[in-house]
Amino acid sequence: MKIDDAAARLEALGSPTRLKIYRVLVRAGSVGMPVGRLQERLKIPASTLSHHVKALVSVGLITQVREGTTLVCHAEYDTMRGLVDFLVDECCVDENQCKETQTAA
């Protein structure tokens, strides 16, 4: 994942409202959740929800699919895993260097 993509996704999740939306959709699983149910569950106005969902869609964290007359939101698990992998990809790679520095001191 490119650093600009990771930064945009993290920025989108930096809003408490968007983070709540995303967590609800992650918990919903692969079936997703209709927008109306999402609105009821989070108790936020439709226009506010629409604004935040648009931000999450624009960075690829969620998708929306029309099923008849219902708009259903889905978390994009591959994107989420990619972001998490990006964050931990180089975890502790400098640890040996740090230990060597501490030992030499």
C-alpha positions in Angstrom: 0.0 0.0 0.0 1.2 3.5 -0.8 1.8 5.8 2.1 -0.6 8.4 0.6 -3.4 5.8 0.5 -2.7 4.7 4.0 -2.7 8.3 5.2 -6.0 9.0 3.5 -7.6 6.0 5.0 -6.3 6.8 8.5 -7.5 10.4 8.1 -11.0 9.1 7.2 -11.0 6.9 10.3 -9.8 9.8 12.4 -13.3 11.2 12.8 -15.2 9.6 15.7 -18.4 9.4 13.7 -16.7 7.7 10.8 -14.9 5.3 13.1 -18.2 4.4 14.7 -19.8 3.8 11.3 -16.9 1.7 10.2 -16.8 -0.4 13.4 -20.6 -1.1 13.0 -20.1 -2.2 9.4 -17.1 -4.4 10.3 -19.2 -6.1 13.0 -22.1 -6.6 10.5 -19.9 -9.0 8.5 -20.2 -9.7 4.8 -24.0 -9.1 4.7 -23.4 -5.4 5.4 -26.1 -3.1 6.8 -28.8 -1.0 5.1 -28.2 2.7 5.4 -31.5 3.2 7.3 -30.6 0.6 9.9 -27.1 2.2 10.3 -28.7 5.5 10.8 -31.1 4.1 13.5 -28.3 2.3 15.2 -26.0 5.3 15.5 -28.8 7.8 15.9 -27.4 10.4 13.5 -29.2 12.5 10.9 -29.4 11.1 7.4 -27.4 14.0 5.9 -24.6 13.6 8.5 -24.5 9.8 7.8 -24.4 10.4 4.1 -21.5 12.9 4.4 -19.4 10.4 6.5 -20.3 7.4 4.4 -19.1 9.3 1.3 -15.8 10.0 3.0 -15.3 6.2 3.8 -16.4 5.2 0.3 -13.9 7.7 -1.3 -10.9 6.0 0.4 -12.1 2.5 -0.3 -12.9 1.4 3.3 -16.6 0.7 2.5 -18.7 0.1 -0.5 -22.4 0.6 -1.1 -24.6 -1.8 -3.1 -28.2 -1.1 -4.1 -30.4 -4.1 -3.3 -33.8 -3.3 -4.8 -34.8 0.0 -3.1 -32.3 -0.5 -0.2 -28.8 0.9 -0.2 -26.5 -1.5 1.8 -23.1 -0.5 3.1 -20.3 -3.1 3.4 -16.9 -2.9 5.0 -14.1 -3.6 2.6 -12.2 -6.2 4.6 -9.3 -6.6 2.1 -8.7 -2.8 2.3 -8.8 -3.0 6.1 -6.4 -5.9 6.2 -4.1 -4.0 3.8 -4.1 -1.0 6.1 -3.4 -3.1 9.2 -0.6 -4.9 7.3 0.9 -1.6 6.2 1.0 -0.4 9.8 2.7 -3.5 11.2 4.7 -4.5 8.1 8.0 -3.2 9.5 7.3 -3.8 13.2 10.5 -4.1 15.2 12.8 -4.2 12.1 15.2 -1.9 13.9 15.0 -3.7 17.2 18.3 -5.5 16.6 20.0 -2.3 15.9 18.5 -0.8 19.0 19.7 -3.7 21.1 23.2 -3.5 19.6 23.3 0.2 20.5 22.2 -0.4 24.0 24.7 -3.2 24.5 27.6 -1.1 23.2 26.7 1.7 25.6 
